[in-house]
Each structure stands twice: as C-alpha cells, then as structure tokens.
Amino acid sequence: MSDVKKVVLAYSGGLDTSVILKWLQDTYHCEIVTFTADLGQGEELEPARAKALKFGIKPENIFIDDLREEFVRDFVFPMFHANTVYEGEYLLGTSIARPLIAKRLIDIVNATGADAISHGATGKGNDQVRFELGAYALKPGIKVIAPWREWDLLSREKLLAYAEQHGIPVEMKHKAGGSPYSMDANLLHISYEGRHLEDPSAEAEESMWRWTVSPENAPDAAEYINLDYVRGDVVAINGVAMKAHEVLATLNAVGGKHGIGRLDLVENRFVGMKSRGCYETPGGTILLKGHRAIESITLDREVAHLKDDLMPRYASLIYNGFWWAPERIALQTLIDHTQQTVNGQVRLKLYKGNVIVVARDSQTDSLFDSTIATFEDDAGAYDQKDAAGFIKLNALRLRIAANLRAKKG
C-alpha cells in the first residue's frame, strides 16, 4: 500500500504524461493534481484539461498556468546576461525551463497539500536530474515519483501500445509507421530527439523543422532590426516597447523567417552518454548576438573577460540542474551587477541564417572613446611611446628564458 495520498504531475497532455497519469492511478491509487505550464510552446493547452477531466481528475486539481513572462524575465534574460552557451553551441532552451517548472510544482504541492510530485523525464535523460534537484532544493522532504525509473514501458512503441490499450488519445506528430519525435518547446526553443536522429550520421529531414525556414528558402532581402537595452535586457524592438515574453516571441518570428537559429548537436549528458538533438532557437540566437554587441562598448575589458571565464561554469550549472544552488545564485549576483551599465542600442541585419551586427551605441554608458581609438591625429590623447615600456616589461621573462635556452645549446 503506497503512502502517497496526493501527487502533483507535471502534465503536458502528450504521450508520455498521458500514459503516466493513467499509470499513477493504477499503480499508486492516489489523488492526482495536474500542472500544465504555458511557457510559450505555441500549442493549445486546453486539450490537456479535457484529457485530465476524462481520466477523472477533479476540476479544482487541474492547473494550467501562463508562465511566459516569468520564464523570460526571471530565467531566460538573467541567463543571457552571462552570454550563456553550453559546450560552445547549445543555448540551453530545455535546461532553463526546468527550474521554473520545479518551482511551480512545489508551489502547487504547498497549495494543495500534496506529498509527492511526478514527472515524465526518462531515466536516460538530463531532465530527471533538473526537476528533482530543483524540487529538493525548494522542498527537501518532497517525494518524487519518476515512472521511467519504475515501469517497464521503456520505448515509444510500448507507450503507444499502452495508450491504445487504455483509450488514451495521442496526437501523432509523425508519419505512419514510426514513433513521434521526443520534443520540447517553449518560448526560447524547440528541440527534437529520437527516430532517425539517433544516428548522428543521418541528416535531419526538412519536414521536421517547425519554427524556421531553411536558409536556402529565406528571403533574398536582408531585414534590419533595432534592439534597445536597459541593464542588459531588451525592452524595445524597432522603438516599440515590449514585455520580456513579447520580445522573445517577436524575435522568434522574425528570426525564423530568415532561417536563423537551427542547430544539430551531439551533447554530453551528465548521465554519461552522448546524445544527438536538433534545436531551433531563433530569438535566443538574436538575443545572444545583440547582447554581446552592446556589452562590447559598455563593459570594462577585465569585467568582460571575467564574465567569459565564468560563463562555461555558469552554463554547466544550468545544464546540470543547479539553478537553485547557492553557487549559481552567487554567480548570478555578480553577473547581474555587471549589467547596470549595459544600456544602449544595437542594430542587426538578418540574412539567410545569419545575424550580423551593423551598429551599436550607448549615449550614457559607452566606454568607446573615438578620440583615443582614431587612426587620425588624436591631438595628444594617446602617447604611442608608452607602448615601448609596456612591451619591454612583458617581454622580459621571454627574453630571460630564451637566453637560458641559448646557454644550454
């Protein structure tokens, strides 16, 4: 007899979590609360409510929450303050959503008196770690039910068979005869795994992509956009003020139209395996390019270099599920402090998969001094003779080592 009386399930209404809902009922015989997060995935969420009701979930136990603004404002934007990229390419679109989902799961646990949470992350994946580290950080005594670590439905085909057996409707986002892609979508990205992508030598089929056109089919004319920054965040596009989630949605649309943000990546999961996935992150790609451009004229050199030194560690913390850990919070405090002067405008050109910086300016915080940087007469602003002493001092240890090598023959 299970001691779980009420469980909050992170519920998308898709294949995995629809099966999990029924499985929890049959295995744990407990009251179930469903939580569906609107993170801007661009899909109708009300069918999730209908499915939950069909399987006997009480209306008051169905939570469908619009978290788009909180997601971008409190998670995506702070992450991009650090110009965060994992393993040189991945913009962490899945990773950065997990701490918010964990936070809201625990909020609902506290509100409903539940004693457990459940999620649909597989035992091979990273998300199980992200969800659970977040949950334990926020509520140490919470019980976690991870069906993929308990049941024997260890393939997409077995899940589909279970769904058919129990009358669970599943939207088939694939061609007949194959399993659906394992997909995750939010305002920052959409990801694809599974099917023939499990062969890293196989090219992704063009019909898979949803948000972006191929660069070959992008418009032949470039498009220019202007981004206004306040303390490191985009607050307006082309002079139109926007909320955080509106900024990212707008950049997704314009970037996708120009074939920006596609990525085919083999990443190193921390559960010990390499995994191939494809990603579309048009808005995030534009944000990252613009942010580095405005920082280039508003950040002190050593502050900028320090941020670059810290970024891989910061990216790993997010990828590995440590958003709520003290070291991430400490790093965030430092990173956010650097953004106080990151104010100004960036002009970008979008063309066939490329984001090109064409101008950047800050009326209040630019450290670029044209009177010093000029190749023309600087009227004594910079004494070029000063460079000689600097070079000699830095060359001293090199000359000493060279002399020693010469003596040794």
N, C-alpha and C positions, 0 to 999 in steps of 0.2 A: 504493500500500500504506500503510495507516494505521500510525502509530507508537503508537497506543493499544493497549495489551495487556489492560488491565482497567479497567472503568468502573463506578462506583457510581451507580446510578439511583435517584432519589427516586421511589418507585413506590407509587401508591395502589391499583392494580388496576382503576382506572376506564378510561374510553375513551381519553383522551389517553396515559396512561403505558403502557397495554397495547399500544397501537399503537407507541409509542416503543420498547418492549422488542424487539418483532419487527423494527422498522426498524433498531435498533442492530445486531442480529445480522446483518441482510442487508447493511448499509452498512459497518460497521466491523469485522465478523468478529472481535470481541474477546470476552473473558470478561466476563460481566456479573454484578454483585452488586446485589441489590435491597434497598432500605431503605424500610420502611413504618413511619410514625410513628403511634402511638396518642396523639393529642392530645385525646381525648375526643370524637371526632366522632360517637360513638354508633352506629357501624356495625361489623359483624363483619369482622375483618381477616384471618381465616384463608383466605377465598377468594382473597386476594392471594397467599398462599403456594401454594395449589393452582394458580393461573394461572401463577405463575413456574415451578413444577415442570413443568407441562405444556409449557412452551416451553424446557425443558432446562436451567434454572438449577439448579446444584448445591445440595443442601440446606444445606451449610455457607455458601453465598453468599446466603442469604435471611435478612435481618434484619427482625424485627418487634418494635419496641421500645415499651414503655409509658413515655411521657414526660409523662404528665398532671401529676404532682406537680411535676416540674422546670419545666414550662411555666407553671403558675400561680404557683408560689413564686418563681421566678427571673426571670420575664419579665412576666406579667400584673400581679402585685401591685406590683413596682417601677414599672411604667408608670403604674399608678393612684395611686402616691404623688404624682405630679405632676398628678393630675386631668386626664389627657390626653384631649383631643378634637381631631381634625383637621378643619379648616375648619368649626368650630362644631358639628359633628354626629357625625362618624364616630368610633367607639370603637376603631378600628384592629385589629379582630379578625383579619383576614388578615395585616396587616403585622407584628404582634408575634410570629406563629408562625414567620415565615421565618428569623429569625436562629438560632432553636433548630434548625430543620431543617438549615440550613447548617452549624452546629456539629457536629451528629451525622453528616452526610455526611463531613465532614473527619475525624472520629474513625474512621469506618469505612474511609476511604481509608488512614489511618495503620495501622489494624489489619490490613488485607488486602493492603497493598502495591499498591493501585490507583494509576493515574496520571491518572485523569480522573473527573469527575462529570458527570451529565446530569440535566436537569430538564424538566418539561412546561410551563413557563411560555411563553406566546405572545410573539412579537416585538412585539406591540402593548401588552403589559401592564407592570405595575409589578414583578411577582414575579421576572422575569428579573433585574432590577437588584438586588433584595433578596438573592436566592440568591447571585448572583455577587459582589456586594460583600462579603457575609459570608464566602464561600469564600476570596476573595483576601486578606481581612484576616487569616484564620486560617492560610492556606497559600498564600503568594504565587505559587508556581510551578505551582499546580494547573491542569490543562487542563479547560476547560468545553465540553461538547457541548450545544448548545441546538438541538434538532431543528427547532423552529418557525422558526429563522433559516436553516435549511439545506434543508428539504424543500419539496415543492410541495403538501402536504396542508393547504391554508390555509383550510379551512372544516370545520365539524362534519359536514356531509354527506359530504365527501371522507374524513374519518376513519372514518365509519360504513361507507362503501363498502370502504375498505382493511381494516377489521376483518372484514367479511363475507367478503372475498376470501381472507383468511388464517386464517379459522376462529377469530377472537378473540371469545370471549363477552363481551357488553357488557350490563350492566343498563340497561334503558331507563327512565329516570325521567321520562318524558314521555308525552304522548298520541300515538297513532299519527299519522304524517304530519309530525312536526316534530322538530327537533334537541332534545337534552336541554338543560336549563339548565346553564350553567357554574357549578358550585357549589363552595364551600369551607366545610368545617365543622371546628370544634374546640370545646373547652370554652367559649371566650369568645363565639363567634358562629357563625352560618351565613349565607353570602352567596349571592345569586342574580344571575346576569348572563345576557344573551343572550335569544333568542327575541323576544317582543314587547316586552320591557323595553328593547330598543334604540330604541324610540320613546318619548321622555320624556313624551309626552302621553298614553300609554296606562296605565291603572291596572293594577297587579299583580293577577292573578287570585287569589282567595281560596284556591283549592286548592294554590297554590304553597307557602304558609307551612307549616312543619313543627313548629316549637317553640312557637308562640304561638297562642292563640285570638284572634279579633278582639275588640277592646274591647267591642263590642256584645254579644258572646256570653260575656263574662267573668261570673263570679259577681256577683250583686246585693249580696252582703255583703262588706264590706271585710275584709282579713286583716292582722293586726299581727305584725310580726317584730322581734326584738331582736338587734342585732349587737354583739359585744364586740370591741374593737380593742386591739391591742398593737403599738406602734410602727408605726401606720398600716395594719396588716393585720388582717383579720377572722380571729379564732381560734375563735369560737364563735357559733352561731346558736341563739337561744332557750335559752341556757345549756348547749348541747351542744357540747363541744369537737370540732373537726374539723381534718383536714389541709386544705392550701390547695385541692387539687383537689376535695375534698368540699364545701368552702364554695361554690365556683362552681357545681358540679353541683346542689347544693341550691337555690341562688338561681335557677338557670335553670328548675328545675321549678316553683317557687312563682311566679316572675315570669311564666313562660309561661302558667300557668293564669289569670293576671289580665290577660293581653293586654299585657304590658309589654315594651318593647324593640324594637318594629318601626320600621324606618327605610327610607325611599325617598329615595335620594340621587343627585344628579349631582355627581361629584367631578372635580377637576382632576388628571389623571395627569401625572406629570413627563415622560412621553414626548411630551407636547404636545397631548393631546386631552382632551375632556370625556367622561366615561363614567358611565352610569347603572347603579346597582346597588341591590338591596334587601337588607336585613340584619335579622337577628333577634339581639339581644344582651340578653336579659332579665336575666341575672345581672350582667353588666357595668353595665347601667343602674342597678341597685340599688346595686352597689358604689360607683359614682361619686357617687350622691346621698348615701349614708351617709358616705362619706369626707369630702366637703365639710362635712357637718354636724358631724362630730367635730372637724375642723380649725377650725371656726368658734369653738370655745371653748378650743382648746388651742394655737393658733398666735398668735404676736405679729403685730400688724397689718402691719408692714412686711415681715416674713418671708412672710406670706400674699400680700401684694401682689407681692413679688418673684417668688414662685412663679408667680403668674398672668401676670406679664410674660414669664417664661421658657417657660411651657407651650407656646405656639404654635411656638416654635423647637424645643423638645424633640419635639413631635408631628411636626413636619416631618422631623426626623432619623429617627424611626422609620418614618414613611411612605416616606421616600426610601431606606431601606435602610442607614442608617448606625448601626445598633445597636452594632457593634463598633468604631466610630470613636472616637478619643480625646476629641472634644468631647462625644459622648454620655456616655461614661464619666465625664468630669469633671462634667457636669451631674448625672449620677446620684448622684455622691458628695455634692454639695450637697443635692440633693433628699432623699436618704435621711437625711442629717444632720438635716433639719428634722422628721423623723418620730419622733425619740426621745421627744418629749412627746405624740405623738398616741395617747393611751391613754384608753379610756373606753367608753361605751355609747351606742348610738343606737337609738331606737325609730322604726320606719317603718310607715306604713299603705299597703297596696297595694289599689288600687281602679280597675278598668276602665282599664288602661293608664297609670295614674298612680302615682308613688312620692312619698309625702308624708311629710316629716319631722314627727314629732309631739313628740319629746323627744330631748335629748342631755345627757350628763352625764359628768364625769370627776372621780373622787374625789381623784386625785393631781395632775392637771396642768391643771385648768380655770383660765383667766385671766378668767373672768366673775366680777365682784365685785358682787353684788346690793346691797351697802351703798352703792356708788357709783352704780350704774345706776338705782336706785329713783327713782320719781316721788314717793315719800313723803318724810317728813323723814329726811335722811341723817345727822343728828347731827353736821354739820360735816365729813363725809368729803370733800365736794367744795365748793369755793368758787366759786359761779356768777359772782362778779365777775371771776374770772380770764379769762373769755371775752372781756371787752371789749378788753383789751390785745391779745389774740391776733387779734381781728377787725381792729382798727385797723392793726396791723402788716401783716397780709395785704392790707388794702385800700389801703395807702399807694401802691403802684405804679399801682393802678387809678385812684386819685384824681389822681395826677400826670398820667397820660395823658389823663384826662377834662378836666383844667384846660387842657392843651395844645391839645386839640381845640377847646375853647371859645374860646381866644385866636385860633385860626386862623379862627374863624367857621364 
